[in-house]
């Protein structure tokens, strides 16, 4: 099983990035998928979820209206479109998956142990 995130980089405040997560080794379409992030000095926190079939999406309040999660089951790939990026979005972004849905509550802390599958991260740096 492999989840490989990519697409991170250095971007100025107000800019955009699109993260991708390529999945292999499991039936991607049967899994809820998630983006989580670890900002400097803080614990890993949930950012966004997408259900099987893309019927449901959820976001932490701080990214609502700026981030959009999507998936392409034919390509076994998860995406996170990030617009109007802010310095507080800086961090390592990870993708993860579960067979059954997880609901996250404030303060939205999570970790590898909460997921069936957990990938390598990609670094996002928002700075002028």
N, C-alpha and C positions, 0 to 999 in steps of 0.2 A: 504494500500500500504506500502510495506517495501522494502528498499534496505539496505542490511547489508554487509558492507565490512569487510574482514578479511585477515589475512596473513602477516600483518605488524610485525615488530620486530626490533631487533638490529642486524646490519650486519656490517662487516668491509668493508672499501673501496675496490672496485673491486669485491665484492660479489654479490650475486643474491637473489632476493625474488620474489615470485609469489603472487600477490594479487588476491583475489576473491571477487565478489559481488553477493550475492544471492538475487534475485528479487522475489517478490510475490505480488499478489493483482492487477496486471494489465497484459495486453497481451505483455509480454516482447519482443516478436519477431517483434512487430509493432513499436518499439521505437529505435531511435538512442540512443546510450549510450556513456557516457563520463567518463573519469577520470579527476578530478581536484585535486589540492593540495594547501595547505597553509603552506608555509615554515615559520619558526619563524621570527616574525617581519614584515611580508609582507602580502599583501592581497591574497585572494584565486585566483588561476590562472589555466587556462585550461592546461591540459597535453596531452590528447589524445581523439580521437573520433572514433567510429565505426558505420557504417551505418547498417540499417536493412539488413539482409542477408549477412552481412560481406563483401559486395562488395567494400566498401571504408573505408580506415583507414587514420587517420591524426595524426600528432604529432607536439608538439612544437619542435623547432630546437634543443634545448639543450638535448633532449632525443632520437633524431633520431639515429637509429642504435644500441641503447642500450635497448629500451623498445619496447615491442610488445603487442598490444591490441588484444583480441580475445573474442569471445562469443560462448556459447553453448545454442542455443535456446531450445533444448530439456530439458536442465537442468535449464533453466532460470537463467543462470549465466554468468557474465562478468568477464574477467580476465585481468590482466596486468602483463606480465613477465618483470621483471626489471633485467637487467644484467649490469655488470661493474658499480656498484653503486658508486656515488660520495657523498662527504659530503653535497654538495649543493642540493642533492635529499632528504635530511632530511625534514620531514614534515608530516602533517596529510593528508592522501589521502582519497578522497570521490568519490563515484560513483553517477552518475546522469543520467536522461533520458529525452528525449523530443520526442514528436510525430513528429515534423518537425525538420529538420536539422538546427543547428546553426553553423555559421562560425565565428571563433574567429580571431581577428586581434591583432597585437602587441599593447599594452603590455600584452594582453591576460588575463586581469583581468576579473573576473566573480563573480557570487554569486548565492545563492540559488534561488533568484527571476528569474533567467534566465531559469530555468528548470521546467519541469512539475513535476518531482520527484527527490528527493535529499536524499541521504542516510546518515547513520552514518559513521564515518570515521574510519580509521585504521592508527596507527602511525608507520612511518618508520623512523628509526634512523640509520644513516650511520656514524660510528665512529670507530676509532681504540682504 
